[in-house]
Amino acid sequence: HPQAGPHTHTHGRAIASRGMLRVTPIYGSRWSSEGQAEEPSCTLVEYADCRVLINVGWWSSSNPAAGEAGSFPQLPPHDCLLLTDGTLQSMGGLPLYYEQMQQRQRKHQQAQQQRQQQQQRPETVGSTGQLPLDNAPNDNDTSFGQEQQQQYLLPAIYATFPVVKMGQMTLYDHHASLCGDGALPPFDQDLIDNAVAAIQSIKYSQQIRLVPHSNPTAVPPQTQPQPQRPTLAITGHRAGHSVGGAFFVLQRLQDETTVVVTQRYHIAKELHLDSSTLLKHATTPDVLVTHPGGPALEQFKALASSSTTANNKNNNKNNQNRHNHRKPPPLAPQLVTQLERQLTESIMAVLRRNGHVLLPTDAASRSLELVFLLNQYWERHRLRQAYNLVWLG
């Protein structure tokens, strides 16, 4: 059976023991019965002998996950990094991640140079055959192979093109906000540019075949390692919620079992975004890894419970009218409209008292939906002459 994290749901076919699925929340998986905790997240998914890191969200401030205020955690070895959207919760730590991977790469190169020098000058090696460099590998150490090399090499980073561009603007805005508050950002704009330049842009439905960089069975140094074949296919699809936001379908090529990884998604069509294709491309996954909770958690539970009870009572009628029966939507359609109405009514209540309303938001993601929503409300009720609608940034 798969080893699942706290926000993993499994159903369908059993996954074979070889290439077992392992989900490890690095940080940001705190769950509350009242809804999800909107904090940065990072999750490691090990599947089909590949290690996939999902997001490197981070806030450049005191974070309980790091222990020490402002310190970015040491991440485990992985083969690639997937970014689901351009928010700070998903890629706020990308510059620090890039810097950490670069440091590992430099240490690995230095260790290789030291080993080559010692091989050219064998008289400097001690009687035990070990190198003077601390923690440096030797030829008799079979543990230093592809896994150790991958630990110090920069993994591939994948994200959609809108996530790359809007995420860069979000990092710029976060850097400027820290400087404006008198804080010292842990990264500069050059590091942001270098980290963003390392991202490989992908399109929706574009398949990526991943080759595992580490073999579970250690290969002796005298044996020439066999060329690795791709074992995992990764495909991104539209998640809604934000421009370029994606959920990823991980398919093991050996038996075509699938794991769906999604951070935030919205199945309803919005003003500036189409609905998520989660119900189209991920209806029957073997495992679903998603963010826990959410503001619609209680409504979803109530709707699912009532629909299950109704289906059990009318089982015979449903069998007779199978072609005419339509399943209820997974979320009540009135939920989004209700939230929008509450927002606009709260804003107008303050404006009618000659007050001012400030909506803090990030530079990308949900700010676009807020602009469309408020502009549409202003146009419908002809409020431009009475109240100013300003986008500060």
Long-range contacts (C-beta under 8 A, 24 or more apart in sequence): 2-287, 4-287, 5-29, 5-43, 5-289, 6-31, 6-292, 7-31, 7-289, 7-290, 7-291, 7-292, 8-287, 8-288, 8-289, 9-287, 9-288, 9-289, 9-290, 10-286, 10-287, 10-288, 11-286, 12-284, 12-285, 12-286, 13-257, 13-286, 15-257, 15-286, 15-287, 16-254, 16-255, 16-257, 19-47, 19-48, 19-49, 19-231, 19-252, 19-254, 20-46, 21-45, 21-46, 21-47, 21-259, 21-287, 22-46, 22-47, 23-289, 24-76, 26-53, 26-65, 26-73, 26-75, 26-76, 27-63, 27-65, 27-66, 27-73, 28-57, 28-65, 28-89, 29-292, 31-292, 31-293, 32-293, 33-293, 33-297, 34-293, 35-293, 35-294, 35-295, 35-297, 36-291, 36-292, 36-293, 36-294, 36-297, 37-293, 38-89, 39-89, 40-65, 40-88, 40-89, 40-90, 40-92, 40-93, 41-89, 41-90, 41-263, 41-291, 42-73, 42-75, 42-93, 43-261, 43-289, 44-76, 44-78, 45-250, 45-259, 45-261, 45-289, 47-232, 47-250, 47-252, 47-259, 48-212, 48-231, 48-232, 48-250, 48-252, 48-253, 48-254, 49-212, 49-214, 49-215, 49-216, 49-231, 49-232, 50-79, 50-80, 50-210, 50-211, 50-212, 50-231, 50-232, 51-76, 51-77, 51-78, 51-79, 51-214, 52-78, 52-79, 52-80, 52-81, 52-82, 52-210, 52-232, 52-234, 52-250, 52-261, 53-78, 53-80, 53-81, 53-82, 53-155, 54-81, 54-82, 54-84, 54-248, 54-261, 54-263, 54-289, 55-82, 55-83, 55-84, 55-89, 55-90, 55-91, 55-263, 56-81, 56-83, 56-90, 56-91, 56-92, 56-93, 56-94, 56-96, 56-97, 57-87, 57-88, 57-89, 57-90, 57-91, 57-92, 57-93, 58-88, 58-92, 58-93, 58-96, 59-88, 59-92, 60-92, 60-174, 60-178, 60-183, 60-185, 60-186, 60-187, 61-183, 70-186, 72-96, 72-97, 72-100, 72-186, 74-100, 75-100, 77-147, 77-150, 77-151, 77-214, 78-155, 79-150, 79-155, 79-156, 79-210, 79-211, 79-212, 79-213, 79-214, 80-155, 80-156, 80-157, 80-158, 80-210, 80-234, 81-155, 81-156, 81-157, 81-158, 82-158, 82-159, 82-234, 82-236, 82-248, 82-261, 83-157, 83-158, 83-159, 83-163, 83-167, 83-199, 84-163, 84-239, 84-245, 84-246, 84-247, 84-248, 84-262, 84-263, 84-264, 85-163, 85-167, 85-239, 85-241, 85-242, 85-244, 85-245, 85-246, 85-263, 85-264, 85-365, 86-159, 86-162, 86-163, 86-164, 86-165, 86-166, 86-167, 86-168, 86-169, 86-170, 86-242, 86-243, 86-244, 86-364, 86-365, 87-167, 87-170, 87-242, 87-362, 87-364, 87-365, 88-170, 88-174, 88-362, 89-263, 90-167, 90-263, 91-159, 91-163, 91-167, 91-170, 91-171, 92-170, 92-171, 92-174, 94-167, 94-171, 94-192, 94-195, 94-196, 95-171, 95-186, 95-187, 95-191, 95-192, 95-194, 95-195, 96-186, 96-187, 97-195, 98-154, 98-191, 98-194, 98-195, 98-198, 99-187, 99-191, 99-195, 101-153, 101-154, 101-155, 102-154, 104-151, 104-152, 104-153, 105-152, 105-153, 105-154, 107-152, 108-148, 108-149, 108-151, 108-152, 108-153, 109-152, 111-135, 111-136, 111-137, 139-221, 140-221, 142-218, 142-219, 142-220, 142-221, 143-218, 145-214, 145-215, 145-218, 145-219, 145-221, 146-213, 146-214, 146-215, 146-219, 146-225, 147-213, 147-214, 147-215, 149-213, 150-213, 150-214, 153-213, 154-198, 156-200, 157-198, 157-199, 157-200, 158-199, 158-200, 158-202, 158-208, 158-234, 158-236, 159-199, 159-200, 159-201, 159-202, 159-244, 159-246, 160-201, 160-202, 160-203, 160-204, 160-236, 160-244, 160-245, 160-246, 161-201, 161-202, 161-203, 161-244, 162-243, 162-244, 163-244, 163-245, 163-246, 164-196, 164-199, 164-201, 164-244, 166-242, 166-243, 166-244, 166-363, 166-364, 166-365, 167-196, 167-364, 168-192, 168-193, 168-196, 169-363, 169-364, 170-362, 170-363, 170-364, 170-365, 171-196, 172-363, 173-362, 173-363, 173-393, 174-362, 202-236, 203-236, 204-236, 204-237, 204-238, 204-246, 205-235, 205-236, 205-237, 206-235, 206-236, 207-233, 207-234, 207-235, 208-233, 208-234, 208-235, 209-233, 209-234, 209-253, 210-234, 235-281, 237-276, 237-277, 237-278, 237-280, 237-281, 237-282, 238-274, 238-276, 238-277, 239-263, 239-264, 239-265, 239-266, 239-276, 239-278, 240-265, 240-266, 240-267, 240-268, 240-270, 240-273, 240-274, 240-275, 240-276, 241-265, 241-266, 241-273, 241-276, 241-365, 241-366, 242-273, 242-364, 242-365, 242-366, 243-272, 243-273, 243-364, 243-365, 243-368, 247-276, 247-278, 247-282, 249-281, 249-282, 249-285, 257-286, 258-282, 258-285, 258-286, 258-287, 259-285, 259-286, 259-287, 259-288, 259-289, 260-285, 260-287, 260-288, 260-289, 260-290, 261-289, 261-290, 262-288, 262-289, 262-290, 262-291, 263-290, 263-291, 264-291, 267-329, 267-330, 267-331, 268-331, 268-333, 268-336, 270-336, 270-369, 271-369, 271-372, 271-373, 271-376, 272-368, 272-369, 272-372, 273-369, 279-330, 295-339, 296-331, 296-335, 299-331, 299-332, 299-335, 300-330, 300-331, 303-328, 303-330, 303-331, 303-332, 304-330, 340-373, 343-373, 344-373, 344-374, 344-377, 347-374, 351-387, 363-393
